[in-house]
């Protein structure tokens, strides 16, 4: 039925698939007009989102150089031997803020490239289990500094194809997030396994959890459940958004289950290479 086709297509459309269009059948009635109107609306939305992403990338590029200059000047001033202690502390604090802004700028650029499909050039076949295990081993020191038990569970090879560095970033961002929001003495568990043609990565923790009303927004840019705490921990509010962008770029998904005070479980699914 034409109406069912329009409804099915409309259901598939998200901010990341604005190139979708509903079928326009030459019925000569209101249904044809509706489909054409919906497609014109989608075209306008697609163009608007493109302009927003382009602006983010252009703004980040423009900010990059001045930030580098400011950082260089502050570092030179910080090295002056005759600098008063109070002034040195002020300059040190300013340097931390500049470094935080620099991280935000680099992450915005990265997201713009991901969403424009400009970073998916390097593709190789590899074992996601091996990549995840190696990454977890590299992050053990971070967990030990907070007296956390960081575990890895996964012995079965999980073959996927993609850019190793980008897909490693998924593991890094999720484990780093779990470590940040888990209190000392808690645990973080990472596991990989295949399910229904998908490679699954799960990162669970015994941390502070996420309130139910915040769950739909945790993958949004700059969203923080606890703004003061996130800023204190050095978060930029872009780590989980980058995870989602990478997953989407590779035809995968990322979801989260959590309750306040009861930890969180982040689950990534990426297409397996068929045997």
C-alpha positions as CSV (number, residue, x, y, z in Angstrom):
1,X,0.0,0.0,0.0
2,X,1.4,3.5,-0.9
3,X,0.6,4.9,2.6
4,X,2.4,2.0,4.3
5,X,5.5,2.5,2.1
6,X,5.5,6.2,3.0
7,X,5.2,5.4,6.7
8,X,7.9,2.7,6.5
9,X,10.4,5.1,4.8
10,X,9.5,7.9,7.2
11,X,10.2,5.6,10.2
12,X,13.7,5.0,8.9
13,X,14.6,8.6,8.6
14,X,16.9,10.1,11.4
15,X,19.3,13.0,11.5
16,X,21.9,10.6,10.1
17,X,19.9,9.4,7.2
18,X,18.4,12.6,5.8
19,X,19.2,11.5,2.3
20,X,16.2,9.1,2.5
21,X,13.1,10.0,0.4
22,X,9.6,8.6,0.5
23,X,8.3,7.0,-2.7
24,X,6.1,9.4,-4.8
25,X,3.5,7.5,-6.8
26,X,1.7,9.2,-9.7
27,X,-1.7,8.7,-8.1
28,X,-2.9,12.3,-8.9
29,X,-4.5,12.7,-5.5
30,X,-3.6,14.0,-2.0
31,X,-1.3,11.1,-1.3
32,X,1.0,12.2,-4.2
33,X,1.0,15.8,-2.9
34,X,1.8,14.6,0.6
35,X,4.8,12.4,-0.5
36,X,6.2,15.3,-2.6
37,X,5.8,17.7,0.3
38,X,7.6,15.3,2.7
39,X,10.5,15.0,0.2
40,X,10.9,18.7,-0.2
41,X,10.9,19.1,3.6
42,X,13.6,16.3,3.9
43,X,15.7,18.1,1.2
44,X,15.6,21.3,3.2
45,X,16.4,19.5,6.5
46,X,19.3,17.7,4.8
47,X,20.7,21.0,3.5
48,X,20.3,22.6,7.0
49,X,22.1,19.8,8.7
50,X,24.9,20.0,6.1
51,X,25.4,23.7,6.8
52,X,25.5,23.1,10.6
53,X,28.1,20.4,10.2
54,X,30.1,22.5,7.8
55,X,29.9,25.4,10.3
56,X,31.2,23.2,13.1
57,X,34.2,22.1,11.0
58,X,35.0,25.6,9.8
59,X,34.7,27.2,13.2
60,X,37.0,24.5,14.7
61,X,39.6,25.1,12.0
62,X,39.5,28.8,12.7
63,X,39.9,28.4,16.4
64,X,42.7,25.9,16.1
65,X,45.5,28.3,15.2
66,X,44.8,31.0,17.8
67,X,44.6,28.4,20.5
68,X,48.0,27.0,19.5
69,X,49.4,30.5,19.7
70,X,47.9,31.2,23.1
71,X,49.2,27.9,24.4
72,X,52.7,28.6,23.2
73,X,52.7,32.0,24.8
74,X,51.4,30.7,28.1
75,X,54.0,27.8,28.1
76,X,56.8,30.4,27.5
77,X,55.5,32.5,30.4
78,X,55.2,29.5,32.7
79,X,58.9,28.7,32.2
80,X,60.1,32.1,33.3
81,X,62.3,31.5,36.4
82,X,61.4,34.8,38.1
83,X,57.7,34.3,37.9
84,X,55.8,34.8,41.2
85,X,54.1,31.6,42.6
86,X,50.6,33.1,42.5
87,X,51.1,34.2,38.8
88,X,52.5,30.8,37.9
89,X,49.4,29.1,39.3
90,X,47.2,31.4,37.3
91,X,49.1,30.7,34.1
92,X,49.0,27.0,34.9
93,X,45.2,27.1,35.3
94,X,44.9,29.1,32.0
95,X,47.0,26.4,30.3
96,X,44.7,23.7,31.5
97,X,41.7,25.5,30.0
98,X,43.4,26.1,26.7
99,X,44.3,22.3,26.6
100,X,40.7,21.4,27.3
101,X,39.5,23.8,24.5
102,X,42.1,22.3,22.2
103,X,40.7,18.8,22.9
104,X,37.1,20.0,22.2
105,X,38.2,21.6,18.9
106,X,40.0,18.4,17.7
107,X,37.1,16.2,18.7
108,X,34.6,18.5,16.8
109,X,36.8,18.3,13.7
110,X,36.9,14.5,14.1
111,X,33.1,14.3,14.3
112,X,32.7,16.5,11.3
113,X,35.0,14.3,9.3
114,X,33.2,11.2,10.5
115,X,29.8,12.5,9.6
116,X,31.1,13.6,6.2
117,X,32.6,10.2,5.6
118,X,36.1,11.6,5.2
119,X,37.9,9.4,7.8
120,X,36.9,5.9,6.6
121,X,39.8,5.5,4.1
122,X,41.9,3.0,6.0
123,X,40.2,-0.4,6.1
124,X,41.7,-3.7,7.2
125,X,40.4,-7.0,8.5
126,X,41.3,-7.8,12.1
127,X,40.2,-9.5,15.3
128,X,38.1,-7.1,17.4
129,X,38.6,-9.3,20.5
130,X,42.4,-8.9,20.2
131,X,42.1,-5.2,19.7
132,X,39.8,-4.7,22.7
133,X,42.0,-6.9,25.0
134,X,45.2,-5.0,24.0
135,X,43.5,-1.6,24.6
136,X,42.2,-2.7,28.0
137,X,45.7,-3.8,29.0
138,X,47.0,-0.4,28.0
139,X,44.4,1.3,30.2
140,X,45.0,-0.8,33.4
141,X,47.1,1.9,34.9
142,X,44.2,4.4,34.8
143,X,42.0,1.9,36.6
144,X,44.7,1.1,39.2
145,X,45.1,4.8,40.0
146,X,41.5,4.8,41.2
147,X,41.8,1.3,42.9
148,X,39.4,-0.2,40.3
149,X,39.3,-3.8,39.1
150,X,39.4,-3.7,35.3
151,X,38.6,-7.1,33.7
152,X,38.5,-8.4,30.2
153,X,36.3,-11.3,29.1
154,X,36.6,-12.6,25.6
155,X,38.5,-15.6,24.1
156,X,36.6,-16.1,20.8
157,X,38.0,-14.3,17.7
158,X,35.6,-11.7,16.4
159,X,36.5,-10.7,12.8
160,X,35.5,-7.2,11.6
161,X,36.7,-4.8,8.9
162,X,37.5,-1.1,9.3
163,X,40.0,1.4,10.5
164,X,41.8,0.0,13.6
165,X,42.5,3.4,15.1
166,X,38.9,4.5,14.8
167,X,37.5,1.3,16.2
168,X,40.1,1.3,19.0
169,X,38.8,4.7,19.9
170,X,35.4,3.2,20.7
171,X,37.0,0.9,23.3
172,X,39.2,3.8,24.7
173,X,36.3,6.2,25.0
174,X,33.9,3.7,26.6
175,X,36.5,2.3,29.1
176,X,37.7,5.8,30.0
177,X,34.1,6.9,30.6
178,X,33.5,3.9,32.8
179,X,36.7,4.5,34.8
180,X,35.8,8.2,35.3
181,X,32.3,7.5,36.7
182,X,33.1,4.5,38.9
183,X,34.0,5.1,42.5
184,X,37.2,3.7,44.0
185,X,36.9,0.0,44.9
186,X,34.5,-0.6,42.1
187,X,35.0,-2.6,38.9
188,X,34.8,-2.2,35.1
189,X,34.3,-5.2,32.9
190,X,34.9,-5.4,29.1
191,X,33.7,-8.3,26.9
192,X,33.5,-9.2,23.3
193,X,31.5,-11.9,21.6
194,X,29.6,-12.6,18.3
195,X,25.7,-12.5,18.2
196,X,23.5,-12.9,15.1
197,X,26.1,-11.7,12.6
198,X,27.3,-8.8,14.7
199,X,30.5,-8.3,16.8
200,X,29.5,-7.2,20.3
201,X,31.5,-5.1,22.7
202,X,30.1,-4.6,26.2
203,X,31.6,-2.2,28.8
204,X,29.9,-2.5,32.2
205,X,30.7,-0.7,35.4
206,X,29.6,-0.5,39.1
207,X,29.7,3.3,38.9
208,X,27.2,6.1,39.7
209,X,24.9,5.2,36.9
210,X,22.7,7.4,34.7
211,X,19.2,8.7,35.6
212,X,16.4,7.4,33.4
213,X,15.5,10.9,32.1
214,X,19.2,11.4,30.9
215,X,19.5,8.1,29.0
216,X,18.1,9.4,25.7
217,X,20.7,12.2,25.6
218,X,23.9,10.6,26.7
219,X,25.2,10.3,23.1
220,X,24.4,14.0,22.2
221,X,27.2,16.4,21.7
222,X,28.3,18.3,24.9
223,X,25.7,16.5,27.0
224,X,26.8,15.9,30.6
225,X,24.6,14.2,33.2
226,X,26.5,16.0,36.0
227,X,28.0,19.1,34.4
228,X,30.2,20.0,37.4
229,X,31.5,16.5,38.0
230,X,32.2,16.0,34.3
231,X,34.2,19.2,34.1
232,X,36.1,18.3,37.2
233,X,37.1,15.0,35.7
234,X,38.3,16.6,32.5
235,X,35.5,15.5,30.2
236,X,34.6,17.5,27.0
237,X,31.1,16.1,26.6
238,X,32.1,14.6,23.2
239,X,33.5,11.1,24.0
240,X,30.2,9.2,23.7
241,X,29.0,11.3,20.7
242,X,32.2,10.3,18.9
243,X,31.5,6.6,19.8
244,X,28.1,6.9,18.2
245,X,29.5,8.6,15.1
246,X,32.1,5.9,14.5
247,X,29.5,3.1,15.1
248,X,27.0,4.7,12.7
249,X,29.8,5.2,10.1
250,X,30.5,1.5,10.1
251,X,26.8,0.4,10.0
252,X,26.8,-0.4,13.8
253,X,24.9,0.8,16.9
254,X,25.7,1.8,20.5
255,X,23.2,1.6,23.3
256,X,23.2,2.0,27.1
257,X,21.3,0.4,30.0
258,X,21.6,2.1,33.4
259,X,19.9,3.2,36.5
260,X,21.1,5.9,38.9
261,X,23.4,4.4,41.5
262,X,23.5,1.0,39.8
263,X,26.3,1.4,37.2
264,X,25.9,1.3,33.4
265,X,26.3,-1.2,30.5
266,X,27.3,0.2,27.1
267,X,26.8,-2.2,24.2
268,X,28.3,-1.7,20.7
269,X,27.3,-3.9,17.8
270,X,29.3,-3.9,14.5
271,X,28.9,-6.1,11.4
272,X,30.9,-9.3,11.5
273,X,32.8,-10.4,8.4
274,X,30.9,-13.5,7.1
275,X,32.8,-16.8,7.2
